[in-house]
Amino acid sequence: MIKSAMIRARTDPSLKDEVEQIFKELGLTTTEAINLFFCQIKLRKGLPFEIAVPNKTTIRTLKDTDKNKNIVRVKNTKDIFDKLGI
């Protein structure tokens, strides 16, 4: 297959650098990663990951944890299950 179509997109430079470093660690070029992404979209007939809008509880939890509020600290897995009542 001849690869001649061009894709142009703008993104944050620091995001690009960080993602390209991950691609490098995976042994991929940016072009290969984009083609892999496109192939997965074609195969699944949609995005290859779930996209969801967080609900009110999730949004509140994320905001709280960003402020270091309402965080439950545990010592180990037994402590987690005890606090959850499991």
N, CA, C and O atoms as CSV, one atom per row, in Angstrom:
chain,resi,resn,atom,element,x,y,z
A,1,MET,N,N,0.845,-1.173,0.000
A,1,MET,CA,C,0.000,0.000,0.000
A,1,MET,C,C,0.894,1.241,0.000
A,1,MET,O,O,1.809,1.357,0.815
A,2,ILE,N,N,0.625,2.144,-0.901
A,2,ILE,CA,C,1.394,3.380,-0.991
A,2,ILE,C,C,0.908,4.335,0.096
A,2,ILE,O,O,-0.285,4.604,0.228
A,3,LYS,N,N,1.852,4.827,0.854
A,3,LYS,CA,C,1.518,5.763,1.937
A,3,LYS,C,C,1.859,7.163,1.467
A,3,LYS,O,O,3.011,7.590,1.525
A,4,SER,N,N,0.843,7.869,1.001
A,4,SER,CA,C,1.106,9.207,0.471
A,4,SER,C,C,0.205,10.278,1.085
A,4,SER,O,O,0.421,11.464,0.837
A,5,ALA,N,N,-0.803,9.894,1.883
A,5,ALA,CA,C,-1.682,10.891,2.500
A,5,ALA,C,C,-0.943,11.559,3.657
A,5,ALA,O,O,-0.219,10.906,4.408
A,6,MET,N,N,-1.134,12.846,3.784
A,6,MET,CA,C,-0.451,13.625,4.815
A,6,MET,C,C,-1.449,14.032,5.892
A,6,MET,O,O,-2.578,14.415,5.585
A,7,ILE,N,N,-1.034,13.949,7.152
A,7,ILE,CA,C,-1.844,14.398,8.280
A,7,ILE,C,C,-1.094,15.539,8.956
A,7,ILE,O,O,0.097,15.424,9.242
A,8,ARG,N,N,-1.799,16.642,9.209
A,8,ARG,CA,C,-1.188,17.767,9.922
A,8,ARG,C,C,-2.065,18.095,11.112
A,8,ARG,O,O,-3.285,18.203,10.988
A,9,ALA,N,N,-1.442,18.252,12.254
A,9,ALA,CA,C,-2.187,18.581,13.462
A,9,ALA,C,C,-1.308,19.426,14.366
A,9,ALA,O,O,-0.082,19.318,14.334
A,10,ARG,N,N,-1.928,20.251,15.156
A,10,ARG,CA,C,-1.195,21.059,16.134
A,10,ARG,C,C,-1.442,20.485,17.518
A,10,ARG,O,O,-2.548,20.055,17.842
A,11,THR,N,N,-0.388,20.487,18.330
A,11,THR,CA,C,-0.500,20.001,19.699
A,11,THR,C,C,0.488,20.753,20.572
A,11,THR,O,O,1.376,21.444,20.074
A,12,ASP,N,N,0.326,20.611,21.863
A,12,ASP,CA,C,1.228,21.245,22.817
A,12,ASP,C,C,2.635,20.650,22.654
A,12,ASP,O,O,2.783,19.428,22.654
A,13,PRO,N,N,3.658,21.484,22.516
A,13,PRO,CA,C,5.013,20.965,22.299
A,13,PRO,C,C,5.503,20.032,23.411
A,13,PRO,O,O,6.163,19.033,23.126
A,14,SER,N,N,5.194,20.339,24.656
A,14,SER,CA,C,5.670,19.472,25.743
A,14,SER,C,C,4.956,18.124,25.713
A,14,SER,O,O,5.565,17.097,26.016
A,15,LEU,N,N,3.672,18.115,25.352
A,15,LEU,CA,C,2.939,16.857,25.209
A,15,LEU,C,C,3.555,16.026,24.086
A,15,LEU,O,O,3.765,14.823,24.239
A,16,LYS,N,N,3.839,16.674,22.962
A,16,LYS,CA,C,4.452,15.991,21.821
A,16,LYS,C,C,5.783,15.359,22.224
A,16,LYS,O,O,6.034,14.193,21.921
A,17,ASP,N,N,6.630,16.123,22.904
A,17,ASP,CA,C,7.938,15.603,23.312
A,17,ASP,C,C,7.803,14.408,24.249
A,17,ASP,O,O,8.510,13.412,24.100
A,18,GLU,N,N,6.888,14.511,25.220
A,18,GLU,CA,C,6.694,13.427,26.179
A,18,GLU,C,C,6.178,12.159,25.498
A,18,GLU,O,O,6.649,11.056,25.775
A,19,VAL,N,N,5.207,12.335,24.609
A,19,VAL,CA,C,4.621,11.187,23.908
A,19,VAL,C,C,5.641,10.563,22.951
A,19,VAL,O,O,5.725,9.339,22.851
A,20,GLU,N,N,6.408,11.389,22.256
A,20,GLU,CA,C,7.417,10.845,21.344
A,20,GLU,C,C,8.496,10.069,22.099
A,20,GLU,O,O,9.047,9.107,21.565
A,21,GLN,N,N,8.802,10.472,23.327
A,21,GLN,CA,C,9.762,9.717,24.147
A,21,GLN,C,C,9.189,8.336,24.480
A,21,GLN,O,O,9.914,7.340,24.466
A,22,ILE,N,N,7.893,8.281,24.778
A,22,ILE,CA,C,7.238,6.991,25.048
A,22,ILE,C,C,7.254,6.130,23.794
A,22,ILE,O,O,7.540,4.935,23.866
A,23,PHE,N,N,6.949,6.728,22.640
A,23,PHE,CA,C,7.015,5.976,21.386
A,23,PHE,C,C,8.417,5.397,21.187
A,23,PHE,O,O,8.566,4.238,20.798
A,24,LYS,N,N,9.434,6.203,21.455
A,24,LYS,CA,C,10.823,5.761,21.289
A,24,LYS,C,C,11.103,4.551,22.179
A,24,LYS,O,O,11.738,3.589,21.746
A,25,GLU,N,N,10.627,4.603,23.425
A,25,GLU,CA,C,10.817,3.485,24.355
A,25,GLU,C,C,10.099,2.227,23.853
A,25,GLU,O,O,10.532,1.106,24.118
A,26,LEU,N,N,9.004,2.429,23.131
A,26,LEU,CA,C,8.242,1.309,22.575
A,26,LEU,C,C,8.780,0.855,21.220
A,26,LEU,O,O,8.305,-0.131,20.656
A,27,GLY,N,N,9.769,1.575,20.705
A,27,GLY,CA,C,10.337,1.227,19.409
A,27,GLY,C,C,9.479,1.676,18.244
A,27,GLY,O,O,9.527,1.075,17.171
A,28,LEU,N,N,8.694,2.725,18.441
A,28,LEU,CA,C,7.793,3.230,17.399
A,28,LEU,C,C,8.166,4.645,17.004
A,28,LEU,O,O,8.630,5.432,17.828
A,29,THR,N,N,7.958,4.959,15.734
A,29,THR,CA,C,8.015,6.352,15.308
A,29,THR,C,C,6.625,6.951,15.500
A,29,THR,O,O,5.650,6.228,15.704
A,30,THR,N,N,6.546,8.258,15.434
A,30,THR,CA,C,5.236,8.907,15.533
A,30,THR,C,C,4.340,8.449,14.393
A,30,THR,O,O,3.152,8.203,14.603
A,31,THR,N,N,4.886,8.332,13.198
A,31,THR,CA,C,4.108,7.870,12.050
A,31,THR,C,C,3.576,6.463,12.274
A,31,THR,O,O,2.413,6.184,11.986
A,32,GLU,N,N,4.424,5.572,12.789
A,32,GLU,CA,C,3.981,4.201,13.059
A,32,GLU,C,C,2.885,4.173,14.119
A,32,GLU,O,O,1.931,3.403,14.007
A,33,ALA,N,N,3.017,5.008,15.144
A,33,ALA,CA,C,2.007,5.057,16.206
A,33,ALA,C,C,0.675,5.568,15.665
A,33,ALA,O,O,-0.383,5.045,16.015
A,34,ILE,N,N,0.727,6.580,14.820
A,34,ILE,CA,C,-0.506,7.112,14.220
A,34,ILE,C,C,-1.150,6.053,13.334
A,34,ILE,O,O,-2.366,5.869,13.381
A,35,ASN,N,N,-0.357,5.357,12.531
A,35,ASN,CA,C,-0.909,4.303,11.674
A,35,ASN,C,C,-1.497,3.172,12.510
A,35,ASN,O,O,-2.540,2.622,12.157
A,36,LEU,N,N,-0.847,2.821,13.609
A,36,LEU,CA,C,-1.371,1.803,14.521
A,36,LEU,C,C,-2.720,2.251,15.096
A,36,LEU,O,O,-3.667,1.467,15.154
A,37,PHE,N,N,-2.798,3.507,15.515
A,37,PHE,CA,C,-4.035,4.080,16.034
A,37,PHE,C,C,-5.139,4.011,14.975
A,37,PHE,O,O,-6.255,3.582,15.268
A,38,PHE,N,N,-4.835,4.424,13.772
A,38,PHE,CA,C,-5.820,4.391,12.689
A,38,PHE,C,C,-6.280,2.961,12.389
A,38,PHE,O,O,-7.467,2.725,12.167
A,39,CYS,N,N,-5.347,2.012,12.383
A,39,CYS,CA,C,-5.712,0.606,12.131
A,39,CYS,C,C,-6.644,0.079,13.208
A,39,CYS,O,O,-7.576,-0.665,12.906
A,40,GLN,N,N,-6.409,0.449,14.454
A,40,GLN,CA,C,-7.277,0.019,15.541
A,40,GLN,C,C,-8.669,0.639,15.412
A,40,GLN,O,O,-9.672,-0.019,15.690
A,41,ILE,N,N,-8.731,1.888,14.997
A,41,ILE,CA,C,-10.030,2.537,14.775
A,41,ILE,C,C,-10.787,1.805,13.673
A,41,ILE,O,O,-11.982,1.537,13.804
A,42,LYS,N,N,-10.093,1.487,12.597
A,42,LYS,CA,C,-10.718,0.765,11.482
A,42,LYS,C,C,-11.204,-0.606,11.946
A,42,LYS,O,O,-12.330,-1.000,11.641
A,43,LEU,N,N,-10.365,-1.332,12.678
A,43,LEU,CA,C,-10.700,-2.668,13.151
A,43,LEU,C,C,-11.912,-2.658,14.081
A,43,LEU,O,O,-12.806,-3.494,13.954
A,44,ARG,N,N,-11.936,-1.712,15.013
A,44,ARG,CA,C,-13.005,-1.651,16.019
A,44,ARG,C,C,-14.208,-0.815,15.573
A,44,ARG,O,O,-15.256,-0.807,16.218
A,45,LYS,N,N,-14.025,-0.119,14.461
A,45,LYS,CA,C,-15.066,0.790,13.967
A,45,LYS,C,C,-15.427,1.843,15.027
A,45,LYS,O,O,-16.592,2.185,15.229
A,46,GLY,N,N,-14.401,2.327,15.676
A,46,GLY,CA,C,-14.542,3.339,16.724
A,46,GLY,C,C,-13.209,3.517,17.428
A,46,GLY,O,O,-12.219,2.877,17.072
A,47,LEU,N,N,-13.188,4.375,18.412
A,47,LEU,CA,C,-11.951,4.595,19.155
A,47,LEU,C,C,-11.563,3.336,19.926
A,47,LEU,O,O,-12.434,2.619,20.418
A,48,PRO,N,N,-10.258,3.061,20.035
A,48,PRO,CA,C,-9.816,1.838,20.706
A,48,PRO,C,C,-9.735,1.957,22.230
A,48,PRO,O,O,-9.001,1.212,22.880
A,49,PHE,N,N,-10.478,2.878,22.781
A,49,PHE,CA,C,-10.555,3.044,24.228
A,49,PHE,C,C,-11.866,3.727,24.556
A,49,PHE,O,O,-12.481,4.363,23.701
A,50,GLU,N,N,-12.285,3.591,25.795
A,50,GLU,CA,C,-13.563,4.165,26.213
A,50,GLU,C,C,-13.417,5.664,26.459
A,50,GLU,O,O,-12.442,6.118,27.058
A,51,ILE,N,N,-14.380,6.402,25.997
A,51,ILE,CA,C,-14.458,7.834,26.261
A,51,ILE,C,C,-15.703,8.046,27.106
A,51,ILE,O,O,-16.799,7.642,26.717
A,52,ALA,N,N,-15.537,8.673,28.252
A,52,ALA,CA,C,-16.682,8.882,29.131
A,52,ALA,C,C,-16.568,10.223,29.829
A,52,ALA,O,O,-15.472,10.685,30.147
A,53,VAL,N,N,-17.701,10.831,30.059
A,53,VAL,CA,C,-17.763,12.058,30.845
A,53,VAL,C,C,-17.909,11.632,32.300
A,53,VAL,O,O,-18.833,10.889,32.630
A,54,PRO,N,N,-17.011,12.088,33.182
A,54,PRO,CA,C,-17.113,11.665,34.578
A,54,PRO,C,C,-18.421,12.128,35.209
A,54,PRO,O,O,-18.926,13.212,34.915
A,55,ASN,N,N,-18.960,11.269,36.095
A,55,ASN,CA,C,-20.193,11.651,36.782
A,55,ASN,C,C,-19.868,12.602,37.941
A,55,ASN,O,O,-18.698,12.870,38.217
A,56,LYS,N,N,-20.891,13.102,38.608
A,56,LYS,CA,C,-20.700,14.099,39.667
A,56,LYS,C,C,-19.823,13.575,40.795
A,56,LYS,O,O,-18.993,14.311,41.328
A,57,THR,N,N,-20.001,12.306,41.164
A,57,THR,CA,C,-19.208,11.722,42.244
A,57,THR,C,C,-17.731,11.678,41.866
A,57,THR,O,O,-16.868,12.012,42.678
A,58,THR,N,N,-17.445,11.270,40.644
A,58,THR,CA,C,-16.062,11.199,40.189
A,58,THR,C,C,-15.436,12.580,40.141
A,58,THR,O,O,-14.298,12.759,40.575
A,59,ILE,N,N,-16.164,13.561,39.620
A,59,ILE,CA,C,-15.660,14.931,39.547
A,59,ILE,C,C,-15.356,15.453,40.951
A,59,ILE,O,O,-14.302,16.045,41.183
A,60,ARG,N,N,-16.287,15.232,41.891
A,60,ARG,CA,C,-16.080,15.692,43.273
A,60,ARG,C,C,-14.859,15.009,43.897
A,60,ARG,O,O,-14.056,15.647,44.578
A,61,THR,N,N,-14.733,13.706,43.654
A,61,THR,CA,C,-13.600,12.949,44.206
A,61,THR,C,C,-12.276,13.461,43.639
A,61,THR,O,O,-11.310,13.637,44.382
A,62,LEU,N,N,-12.226,13.700,42.333
A,62,LEU,CA,C,-11.007,14.215,41.722
A,62,LEU,C,C,-10.640,15.589,42.274
A,62,LEU,O,O,-9.473,15.859,42.557
A,63,LYS,N,N,-11.638,16.451,42.424
A,63,LYS,CA,C,-11.380,17.783,42.985
A,63,LYS,C,C,-10.895,17.680,44.426
A,63,LYS,O,O,-9.957,18.374,44.819
A,64,ASP,N,N,-11.531,16.813,45.218
A,64,ASP,CA,C,-11.129,16.629,46.616
A,64,ASP,C,C,-9.695,16.115,46.720
A,64,ASP,O,O,-8.901,16.630,47.508
A,65,THR,N,N,-9.373,15.109,45.930
A,65,THR,CA,C,-8.026,14.549,46.028
A,65,THR,C,C,-6.965,15.530,45.537
A,65,THR,O,O,-5.843,15.535,46.043
A,66,ASP,N,N,-7.315,16.360,44.554
A,66,ASP,CA,C,-6.384,17.404,44.124
A,66,ASP,C,C,-6.078,18.362,45.270
A,66,ASP,O,O,-4.979,18.909,45.366
A,67,LYS,N,N,-7.074,18.556,46.141
A,67,LYS,CA,C,-6.906,19.440,47.311
A,67,LYS,C,C,-6.439,18.666,48.539
A,67,LYS,O,O,-6.353,19.222,49.634
A,68,ASN,N,N,-6.136,17.373,48.351
A,68,ASN,CA,C,-5.695,16.494,49.446
A,68,ASN,C,C,-6.760,16.387,50.543
A,68,ASN,O,O,-6.438,16.319,51.729
A,69,LYS,N,N,-8.032,16.373,50.131
A,69,LYS,CA,C,-9.154,16.274,51.060
A,69,LYS,C,C,-9.846,14.923,50.900
A,69,LYS,O,O,-9.835,14.326,49.823
A,70,ASN,N,N,-10.449,14.452,51.995
A,70,ASN,CA,C,-11.256,13.217,51.992
A,70,ASN,C,C,-10.489,12.012,51.448
A,70,ASN,O,O,-11.049,11.173,50.742
A,71,ILE,N,N,-9.221,11.940,51.780
A,71,ILE,CA,C,-8.404,10.807,51.342
A,71,ILE,C,C,-8.341,9.794,52.474
A,71,ILE,O,O,-8.000,10.131,53.608
A,72,VAL,N,N,-8.672,8.556,52.155
A,72,VAL,CA,C,-8.614,7.478,53.144
A,72,VAL,C,C,-7.277,6.779,52.970
A,72,VAL,O,O,-6.974,6.265,51.893
A,73,ARG,N,N,-6.494,6.762,54.008
A,73,ARG,CA,C,-5.186,6.113,53.955
A,73,ARG,C,C,-5.306,4.706,54.545
A,73,ARG,O,O,-6.004,4.488,55.536
A,74,VAL,N,N,-4.616,3.767,53.918
A,74,VAL,CA,C,-4.663,2.384,54.381
A,74,VAL,C,C,-3.240,1.850,54.531
A,74,VAL,O,O,-2.300,2.346,53.909
A,75,LYS,N,N,-3.110,0.820,55.378
A,75,LYS,CA,C,-1.795,0.230,55.642
A,75,LYS,C,C,-1.485,-0.917,54.685
A,75,LYS,O,O,-0.340,-1.106,54.273
A,76,ASN,N,N,-2.520,-1.676,54.339
A,76,ASN,CA,C,-2.325,-2.854,53.497
A,76,ASN,C,C,-3.687,-3.285,52.939
A,76,ASN,O,O,-4.697,-2.626,53.184
A,77,THR,N,N,-3.709,-4.375,52.201
A,77,THR,CA,C,-4.965,-4.810,51.575
A,77,THR,C,C,-6.012,-5.209,52.619
A,77,THR,O,O,-7.201,-4.960,52.422
A,78,LYS,N,N,-5.588,-5.818,53.717
A,78,LYS,CA,C,-6.548,-6.184,54.763
A,78,LYS,C,C,-7.223,-4.929,55.311
A,78,LYS,O,O,-8.433,-4.912,55.539
A,79,ASP,N,N,-6.427,-3.880,55.519
A,79,ASP,CA,C,-6.964,-2.617,56.018
A,79,ASP,C,C,-7.977,-2.026,55.028
A,79,ASP,O,O,-9.004,-1.485,55.439
A,80,ILE,N,N,-7.689,-2.130,53.731
A,80,ILE,CA,C,-8.631,-1.645,52.709
A,80,ILE,C,C,-9.965,-2.375,52.843
A,80,ILE,O,O,-11.022,-1.748,52.911
A,81,PHE,N,N,-9.904,-3.720,52.881
A,81,PHE,CA,C,-11.119,-4.506,52.950
A,81,PHE,C,C,-11.872,-4.241,54.249
A,81,PHE,O,O,-13.102,-4.192,54.251
A,82,ASP,N,N,-11.149,-4.070,55.348
A,82,ASP,CA,C,-11.800,-3.764,56.633
A,82,ASP,C,C,-12.552,-2.430,56.540
A,82,ASP,O,O,-13.689,-2.320,56.999
A,83,LYS,N,N,-11.910,-1.417,55.942
A,83,LYS,CA,C,-12.542,-0.101,55.843
A,83,LYS,C,C,-13.729,-0.112,54.881
A,83,LYS,O,O,-14.667,0.672,55.029
A,84,LEU,N,N,-13.678,-1.006,53.896
A,84,LEU,CA,C,-14.794,-1.135,52.955
A,84,LEU,C,C,-15.890,-2.058,53.496
A,84,LEU,O,O,-16.975,-2.150,52.921
A,85,GLY,N,N,-15.596,-2.736,54.601
A,85,GLY,CA,C,-16.566,-3.652,55.173
A,85,GLY,C,C,-16.706,-4.943,54.376
A,85,GLY,O,O,-17.769,-5.563,54.356
A,86,ILE,N,N,-15.654,-5.326,53.740
A,86,ILE,CA,C,-15.676,-6.548,52.912
A,86,ILE,C,C,-14.961,-7.662,53.654
A,86,ILE,O,O,-14.860,-8.778,53.144
